[in-house]
Amino acid sequence: MRVVVLWANDESTNLGVRALAHGTAALVERSWPGAEVVHLYYGSSVSPMPLGSWRTLARARVDRRLPLRDWFAGFDLAVDTRGGDSFADIYGLGRLTNQSLVAEVARSAGTPVVLGPQTVGPFRTRRGTALGRFTLARSAAVIARDAVSAEHATRLGRPADLLATDVVFALPRPVVERTRDVLLNVSGLLWAPNPHVEAARYRETVLDLSRKLVASGRRLSLLAHVLDSPAVDNDVPAVRELAALLDDPDVEVLVPRDLAHVRELTASARLVVGSRMHACLNALSCATPAVPLAYSRKFAPLLAGLGWDHTVDLRTAPNPVDDVLALADRPLDDDVEGALARADELLAPVPGVLHRVGDAG
């Protein structure tokens, strides 16, 4: 069995994207033990041609001189992840168009395409809505990772085949000692000017939170969840800048080596406070309580589906620091066990859906 996973870079500096890649591969492995899994994304070394031009991708469906269609014909199934939350037009119509065309090339080669567990929408433009409706209608199966996404798919005329959760919960759970107290994930995305929250207010919030956690006797570690690179979206400079502002030798700076390492780090903590959704999901999937600092609509419905209601929304909370401190004092371990059980229940049917489509194809 050969399966291609679309738009999940298993070598990304963003460890949330790596979790998406490895979690999707784990679900494929549950369906077909020993299956070959290949990851295709922008800049992927396995890609037979560049994926950045919608005109070229549109031609690739019918022009046999372009190699992408024949390449896709060598796979039994394509699992289209859209990076977890890119099946929307909020990141621009260019990305949505290109990614939708790649899925169409796969279909034209006779390879069935499943929309893997992901966020569906929002679509705010007429063209984006049309592309979303078209992709949903053409998909062999649609798996939503939260109830709002499932409702969005239904409104676009193609109800989801399955309501699941994030694929990070398919990853093995590391067993390590809890040697750390509070891990605070600082987001380089929010630290700099961004479309989600006011950067200056975010900086003030995490600085104030850090000082108050330390003053209350908590041992603090600062965690990067997007690794160092030339890209602007990079947590390492933000973590180091916050550490310099705190100027406290007891505050630990944690820059993980890879996905396995960040999961070991989150598993070693008593609590994770995360500005990145997948920093929180990595923690929860490792049985560590997490308090998300939410900045977009993708947080709340996914976490609500797990029965996890310990979220602080940076966009609406009048006093986010006080809210986090209150949650940090609560015993949350029992709630984690409930969330893990719910995640296992939601992911259990996914291999069956993949199997049905892959075997029929």
N, C-alpha and C positions, 0 to 999 in steps of 0.2 A: 504493500500500500504506500503510495507517494502522496503527500499532502503539502500544499503550499499555503503558508500563512502570510496574508497580505497586511502590510503597514504596521508591523510590530518588530522593531529593530532589536535583535537579541544582543547587540553590542552597544546600544545607545548609552550615552553619558547620563541620560535620564533613567534612573533606576525603576521608575514607574513603568516606563515603556518596556524595559527588560522584563519586569514582572508580567506584563501583558504577553510578551513573546513566550516566555517559559511556561506561564500558566496555560496558555492556549495549547502549546505543545504537550503539556501534561494531560490535558483532556483528550487530545488526539491519541496519545499513548494508551489511555484507558479504553479507547474505542478499538484500537488495533495495536496491541503490544508489538513492539518492534518496527512500527511504521517509520518511514523516512519522512522527516519534516524539514522543509526548506523555507527560509524567511525571505520575502521580497519586499523591498521598501526603497525610498529614494536613496541612491548611492550604493545600493546593495551590490556586492561583488558578483553575485550569481545572476544578476539581471542581464538578459541578452541584448538589451538596448536601453537608452536613457528613458526615464518615465516622466520627464518634466514638461513635455509639450503636448497639449491636448490635440493639436492638429495631427501630430505624428501618431498619437495613440488612436485617434479616430480612424486613420488610415490602416493601422495595424490589424484592425478587425477583418479587412478584406484584401489587403495587399500582402501576398505571400512572400514578397521580397523582404518584408520586415519580419524579424524572427520571433516576435513575442507570442504570436498565436501558436506556432508550432511548438514553442517552448512549453506553453500551458498545456498542450495536448499530452504532454508526458506525465501529467498528474491526474490522480483519481478524484481529487477534491480540493477546492480552495476555501479556506476559512478567512473571511474578510473582516479584519478587526477595526479598521479605520483609526488606529491609534487609540482606541478606547472611547474617544469623545469627538472625533473629527467627522462623523456622519452628521453634519450640520453645515450651515452657511456662515456661522459666526466667525470662522477663521478665513473667510474669503471664498468666493465662488471658484477661483482657480484651483484650489486644493480639492474642493468637492468634485469639480468636473473631472480633473485628472484621475482621482481615485475611483470615481464611478466608471470612467472609461476603461481603466485597467480591469475592473471586474467584468465589463462587457467583452473585452478581448478574451478573457478566460472562458466565458460562456460560449463565445463564438467558436472556441476550440473544442467544445463538447465537455468541458470541465464544469461540474455543478459548483455553484458558489453559495456558501452559507454565510450570512451575517452573524458572526460570533458574538458572544455576550458583550454588549457595549451600550453606550448612551445613544438614543435616537433623537435627533434634533438638538436645539431648535432650528427651524427654518423660518427666516424672517423676510425672505425675498420671494418674488413669484418664480424666478428661475430656480432658486434653491429648493423651493417646495416641489416644483415639477421634477427636478432631479431626484429628490428624496422619494417621491411617489413612484417614479420609474424604477429606481434601484430596488425598492421594497417589493414591487410587483414581480421583478425578474429574479428575485432570490429564491433558491430552492428551499431555504428555511431562514427564519429570522428569530434570533435569540436576544431579548432585551435584558439588560442587567438591573433595571429598576422599573417600578410601576409607572412612573411618569413617561418613560420611554415607550413602554408597552401601549399606553394610552395614545401617545403621539403616533405610533405606527398604525393603530386602529383608525385614527382620524384621517390618515393618509390612504386609507383603503386596504391596508394589508396587515391584519392583526398578527402579532408575534406568535410564533409556534410555541414559544416557551418563555416564561419569565424566570430568569436565573439571577445570578449576582456576579461580582467581579471574579475573573479567573485566578487572581492571586490566591484565592482560597483552595485552589487545586494543588498548590505547591506543598512539598513536604515541610513539616514544622520542625525547626531546629530545636534541639534540647541542650540548653546551656544554663548555667547558674545565673540568678538575678543579682548581679554585682553592681548594677547602676541604679540610680533613683529616677530622676526625671530627664528624659531626652527631649530637647526642644529643636524641632526642625525649622530652620529659617529659610525662607524662599527667596532666591535671587530674583525670581520673576516679580514678586511683590515689593522687594527692597528697592527696585528701580521703578521709574515711571511706567505705569501699566494701565490697561483699560478696566481693571477689576476693582481696585481700592486705591485710595490716595497713598502714595508711597511714603510720604513723610509721616502720616498717621500710623501706617504699618510699622515703620521703624520705631516710633515712640512706643507703640503697643508692645512689641517684643522686647524692647529695652526695659520698659517698666515692669513687664512680667518677669523677666530674668532677675531683676534686682529684688523684686518682692518674693520670688521663689527662694532665692538665696537667703534673704533676710528672715524667712520663715523657717529656716533650718533644712531646706531641701538641698540635696546635692545635684548640681546642674551639669548636663553635658549638652553641647550644641552639635546638631547633626546636619550634615549636608546630604540631600537625597538626589541632587543632580550634580554630577561630578565635574571637576575642573576641565574647562575647554575654552577655546576662543569665543564660543557662543555667549550671547548676552544672558540667555536663560541658564544660569549657573549658580548653584548655591554656595560654592566654596568661598568666593570673595565676601559674600554677605555674612557667612558664619564667622569668618576671620575678622571682619570689621566689627561685628557685634562683640566678639571676644575682646578686641582691643578697647572698645568703649567700656566694657565691664571691668577690665584691668584686674581680674581676680585669678590668681594662680590655681585656685581650686576648681575653676570652671574648665571642663575638658572639651576639646574640639575633636569631633569625630568625622573623618572623611573616609568613607568605606572604599574598599578595593573593588567590590563588585556586588552583584545582587545577593549572593549567598552570605557575604560579609555583613551587608546592611541588615539582613534578616537575623543574623546572629546578634548584632548590636541591639536591635529593637527587642529581641527576645530576652536580652540581658537586663532590661529596664523594668522598673515598677510602673512607669507611666510614660507615654509618648504624647507630646503636644505637637501636632503637625500642621504646617502651613501647606504642605503638599498632600493631596488626597491619598496618594499611594504610600506616603510615609505612614499615614494612619492605617491604611489597609494592610500594609506589611506588618505593622505592629499587631493589629487585631488577629490577623491570620497566624501570628506566632503566639497567640494567647496573652498578649500584653494590652492592657487598657489604653485607649487613645482618645484624646480630645482634639477633634479637628477644628482648625481655624478656617472656616469655610469662606470662600470668596466667589463661588459661582453656584449655579443651580444643580450641578452634577453631584454635589455632596449629599444633600439632604435626602432625596428619594432613595439613593442606593443604601445609605446607612439606615434609613427607616425600614427598608426591606429586611434588614438583619435584626430589627428590634433595638438598634443602637441609637439612643436619643441624646447622647452627651456631646452635642456639637455647639460651638460658638460661632455665630455668623458675623464675620468682620464687617459686613455691609450694613447690618441692622442693629447689632448689639450696642446699647449706649455705653456700657462699661465692660468691654470684653476681658480685661485683665481680672476684674473681680469675679466674673463668671468662670474663668479658667481656674482661679485659685479655689473657688468653692468646689468645683468638680475634682480638683486635685486632692482634696481632703476626704472625698467619698470612697467607700469600698466598692470597687467596680468589677472585681474578679468574677463574681457570679454572673454579671451581665455579659462578660466576655464569653463565658462558657455557652450561654444561650445564643450569642451571635454566631459562634463557631458551629453549633449544632444546626442553626438555621441555614448557614452558608452551605454546609454539607448537604442538607436537604434540597436546597435550590440547585446545586450543581449536579446532583446525582443523575437527573434525566438527560443532561447534555450529551454524554457519549452515545446514548441511544439515538438522539436526533442526528448526530454526525454519522453514525453507523447506517441509519436508514437512508440518508441522502447519498453517502459515499458508495454504499453497496448497490443502490439503484442506478447510480451514474455509471 
